[in-house]
Amino acid sequence: MHVPSLTLATITASLLIALLTPVVAIVLLRRCGRINWKAIAIGAFIWFVATQLLERSLHLAVLQFTAVPSHPLFFALYAVLAAGIFEEGGRLLAFTTVLRGMRKRTDGIAYGIGHGGMECMFIGVLSSLSLLLSALLLNRGTFGAMSGRMPATQLVALVSLLTKAPPLLFLIAGIERLFAFFPQIGLSLVMLIAVQKKRTDLILATILLHSLLDLPAALYQTHILPLLWTEILIVAEGIAAVVWIVQSRKSFADAAE
């Protein structure tokens, strides 16, 4: 078994996209003025706690004790609602406690960079690094050392993915991380506006919007939506988020902006 050079190149490219996306965003934000590093750090922390601790714990309980996973559509709807509630609940908590008083548009962008950047690093970078390491070990003939670290079915699936999957598939993963990054900034700005104006309806709308944005990926994971349409929708969401981020300046009454 041998991993093609083009596959190695696209995995590396995907890794670099996920790694550089938040870095470039920070550089661009710095040109707009002083960076709120606290907001970036809090955004990263909230994403980790909301998704990797709280949301994951709920998923484990649902998988173990309910019949929801046996219904793909119901499970997809449950998953996106859980993501919306936990992540937007985290945003709301941050903007009303530790980030209270930080109401500038750039503060919301900074939080979004931290939130989306941690997602890029944790999902995009770590998964690409894992794939790249496995591919290099496979090509060197030392992949057998990993055989005791994962179930045989997962091992076979991983080898098949690396040796038989189209190289473009790995590049698509990186492009997906790029376009999934911008909605995290856009949602942060919407939540900040909701907190500024004390709009409960807008807070609820943000939760539903987050759930809607996550729906294509959830439908793909439950084998309801094809990969092509999933990626088209994610790219469209990213473009729409960029447009909103640019136009959001009008929604902030901060004279300093």
C-alpha positions, 0 to 999 in steps of 0.5 A: 500500500502506498499513498500517492504524492498528490494525496500527501500534497493535498493533505498538507495544503488542507493543513496549511489552509486551516492553520493560516486562516485564523492567522491571516484573519488576525493580521487583517484585524490588526490593520483595523486597529488594536486587537482584543486578545482577550476576546480572541482567547475567550472565543477559543476557550468557549468553543472548546468547552461548548463543543468538546466538553458539554456538547460531546457529553450530551451526544454520548448520552443521546447515543447511549440512552435514546433512539434518536441516532436510529433516525438520520433526519431526527439525529441531524436536527438534534445535532444542529440544535445542540450546536446552536444552543451550546455555541451561541449560549457560550457567546451570550455568556461571554458577551454578558460576563467576561467581555461585558463592556466590550461592545465594539465591532472589532471586539465581536470580530476578535471573539469570532476569530478565536471561536472559529480559529479554535475550530480550524485548529482543532478540527482542520489542523489536528485531523490533517496532521493525523492523516499526514502522519498516517500517510508517511508511516504507511509509505515508510512501511511502519504503519503496522505499529499503529495497528494496536491503537485502533480497531481493525475496521477503523484501520482498514478504513483509514488505509483505504481512504489514504490509498484510494480516495481522490486527492481532491477530497483532502483539499476540499476538507481544507477549503471547507474549513476556510468557508466555515470560519467566516460564519463564526465571525458573522454569528459573533457579530449578530450575538453582540448586536443582540446583547447590545440591544437586549433583544431576546428574539435576536438571541433566539434567531442567532441560535436558529441561524447557527443550527441552519448553517450547520445543517448541510454538514449534519445531513451529509454526516447522516448520509442524507445530503451528497458531498457536492451539495454539502460543499456548495452550501458551505461555500455559499454560507461562507460568502454570505457571512463575508458580505454580512461581516463587511456590511455589519459596520452599519449595524454598530452605532459605535462612533469609534468604528 
